[in-house]
Amino acid sequence: MALATACQILAGKLRVPALILLLPVGFAAGALTDIIHPDQLVGEEFSALVSLSVAVILYDAGLGLDLRNLTGDTRSIVGRLLLFGVAFTFLAVCAIGPALFGMSLRVASMVGMILVVSGPTVVGPLLQYVRPTDKVRRLLIWEGTLTDPIGAILGALVFHAIATTNQIDIGRGYQIGQFIISLAVGLVGGAVGIGLLWLTLRVLRLGEALGTLAQLATVIAVSAACDIVRDDTGLIAAIVIGMAAANIRGFDMPARRPFFETLVQLIIGLLFISISSSVAPDSLTPVLLPTLLLVAVLVLVVRPLVAFVATMGKHMTMGERAFAGWMAPRGIVAASTAAAFAAPLVQLGLPGASKVLPVTFLVIVSTVVLYALTAGPVARLLGVSRPNRTMPLLVGGAPWAVALGTALRSAGLDVQMWAGQSEERERIKDAGIKLARGDLLATATNPRARLEGVNAVFLLTDDDDFNALASVLVQDNVEGPVYRVGPPDESHGVVAPYTGGAILFGSSLVRHVLAARYEQGARFEVQPASQPLPPGYEQLFLVRGDGRLEPSDATRTVIPEADDVAVLLAPAPAGGTGGQYPSSGRASD
């Protein structure tokens, strides 16, 4: 646990996928000690623990699959990726595996079925790091999540075909029937799990803590029961439960699940450390060069061919098609399947069976490192990566808020604004600012939704309580910060003075002060940050050279750099509409 946590913390600081560190650290720990080894720590029940852990991971992944996004081209492309990906990968490894590794065709078929899976544990972090377009991201997430249970079941069928016969009969009608039976067991288990979740979350209306425990217990119990009935069917049940809970009205699963996110991170770290520690160093040397050749075939031939066939005739750019062909890392299900079946294959005395686990380990390490190092540059080269620029949403239509949006747009940002009243919406349109769709804020406050196309929200309405409540609701559904304009210091609002959340511009430039200064003639101006701040001007934002927007607030000092642009509040001209600026609400002597 300490190693897994340390690797993930270090990876977060280095801004690299954690798997790059988890795999070599686990391998080194297993090689250098006889303590960090699953056989020593857990024993023969390790494979069962791995199976249930993967079920929890797939349940969490299923909660992120919105069926509303699986329509039209997306649905057909995902189906093709699954079909052709499994078939082409399996056949390619069966064709070259015996020659590369000196193993029998039956063992090569087992390796081929192990390597068909990808998985959300590796695809998700890589896509979060690369930030490709929404279409590509959805395709790869759906493919990675759905291919795991399919690959695990097919792997179990291939293993039983190898263990009980003298030939590979996966293509026979009997084995196809076995796959259908396994699928049916998983679907029935998923239905039972959905019923249990409905009972606990909707009928009994358990709170957040007990509801989370009920979800965890349901997934583990149902997955274990399915695995007792039929091997590896618990993974199908887990993902069915997650997808149903995410898409059936009434469950209202939040987009952010802190407990499950933490649990899944911990499980991933523990599994990769444990499985990689079980690989003996002396088993890698004989298969190192052949495995690199296998990886080259999978990466340069098989995956591009799969993506080309899957996206043929669909509305995708060449860059999107090419990037889909450059993203097929192997993950935890491949490792867990190899760990489960390697030892029994060795006991059967099949030639090359001892190479299954080291080959799988090297393929996982090679593909993860390769894609982690190249996915970002490839995405930028192909034009499918979203820029790191801040894309702000300003909520509010007061004159000063619209003027602020105009200033941010002139600083080079892609600004959207939303307002509820028709007069305010007309004011936004007249200013030439992009008006967000009418249901955007409802989407942002929906606990089941993630707000796409926006990575910063600024709540600037005239209702301080609305700003405070919205900041709490929106913050978990936006990939970025949420700020609200400050209420008067002596406000007696219902919510605003008592909630947390980031406050724009500190305690002096609160909402009514900004509005009053704007009415008196103060204006928002933009200038290079390298120029000195004119007398009486106040710095509100810095737009960094790469397009990131950093607001000034009371918690930190924003230091300008050479290529930054500053958004300033200029004072009202002398002799303007007059009057003193209103105080920020502090009592005066």
C-alpha positions, 0 to 999 in steps of 0.5 A: 500500500505504501509503494502504491500510494507513493507511486501515485503521488509521485506520478501526480507531481510529475504529471505522468500516468501512474502505471509508468511507476507502478509496474517497475516499482512492483517488479523491483520490489519483488526482485529485491525482496521475498516479502512483497509477493502476493503468494507470500502475503495473500496465498492461493486466494490472490486470484479471487481477490484480483477478480473481485477487485477488478469487478469493483473497478469495472463497476466504477467504470460503468458508472461513467458510461452514459448511454446517451453518448452511445448513439449513431456512429459512436455505437457502431464504431465501438461495436466494430472496435470490439469485434475486429479488435478481439479477432485481429489481435487473437489471430495475429498472436496465434500466427506469430506467437509460436515462432517468436516464443517457441510455444505451442499453438494452444499456449499462443492462443491463450496469450492472444486472448489475454492481450485483446483487452485494454481497460479503463485503468490505463485508457482513462488516465492516459486520456485525462493526461492527453485531453483529446476531443470528446468524440475520440475520448468517448470511443476509447473509454467505451471500448476499453471498458467493454472489452475487459469483461468480454476478453476475460470471459473469452480467456476463460473459455480458451483456457478450458478448451485448452485444458479439456481437449487436445485442440483449440475449439473456441470456434466450435458451436459448443464454445460459442454456446458456452460464451452465450451461457456465460453472458447470460449468467452475467446479465442475470447477476447484473439484474439482481444487483440492480434490484439490490441497489434499487432497494438500498438506494431508492426504497430504503433511501440510505444516506451517502455513507451507508449507500456507498457501503451498499454499492460496494457490498452489492458489487462484491456479493453479486460478482462473487456469486456469478463467479461461483456459478461460472468463471469470470461472469462477475465482471459482466455483472459488475459493469452491467450494474454500473451502467444501469445505475448511471443511466436509470432515472431515480438512482441519480449517481453523482458524476464525482464519487470521492469514495469510489475514486479513492478506492479504485485508485488504491485497488489499481495501485495494489494490483499492479504492484502485486502482480508485477512483483510476482514476475521473476527477473530471470524469466524476462531475459529469454522473452525480451526481444521477441516480446518487443517484436510482438509489441511492434506488430500489435502497435504498428500493424494490428491496432491501426488496421482495427481502427481503420476498419472500425472507422471506415465510412464514419464521420471522423477526421483523419486525425481522429481515426489515426489517434484511435489507431494509436491507443491500445495499452494493456492493463490490469485485466490482462495482468490478472488473467495472465496471473490466473491462468499461467500456473495451471498452464504450466501444470499441464506441461504445455510447451512455453506455458512458463512464458505467459506471465512474463510476456504479458508483463512486458507487453503491458509495460511496453504499451503503457510506456510507449503510449504514455510518452507518445500519446500527447505529442501524437494527439497534438500532431494529429490535431485532436488534443484540446488546448490547455487554454481556459474556456470560462463560463460566466454566469450573470448578465449585469452590465458590469459582468458582460463588460468583464466577459468582453475584456476576457474575450479581448484577452484571447479567451473563448468566453461563454456567458449564461443568464436567465432573464431575456433582457440579460441574454439580449445584452450578452448577444449585443456584446458579441459574446457566445451565449451558452445554451439554455440548459447549460446551467441545469446540466452543470448542477445535475449530479449525474452530468459532467459539463463539457467544453467548459473548464472554469466557471465564474458566478457573477449574478446579482443574487449572492445566495444563488452564487453560493449555492451554485458554486457548491453544486457545480464544482464537482461537475466541472473540470476546473475551478469554480469562483463566485463574486463576493457578497457584502461583508455584512450580508445577511443572506441565507447562504452566501456569508456562510459557505466556502468556495473560492471568492473572486478578487478578495474582500474589497471588490465584492459584487455591489462594489464592482457594480457601483464602480462600473456605474460610476465609469470604471471600466475593464481594460487589458494590457501586457502584464509586463507594463507597470500597473497604472495608478489606481488600477487593480489587477483582476486576472492574468491570462498566461501565455498558454491561455490559462486564466488565473484570477486574483483572490485573497488566498494567493498572489498571482505573479505576472510573467513576460508573455502574460496579459493582465485584465485590470479594473480602471478607476472611474474618470475624475468628475464622472458620475460622481460619488464615493465608491461604496464601502465593502461593507465594513463598519467605519469609525 
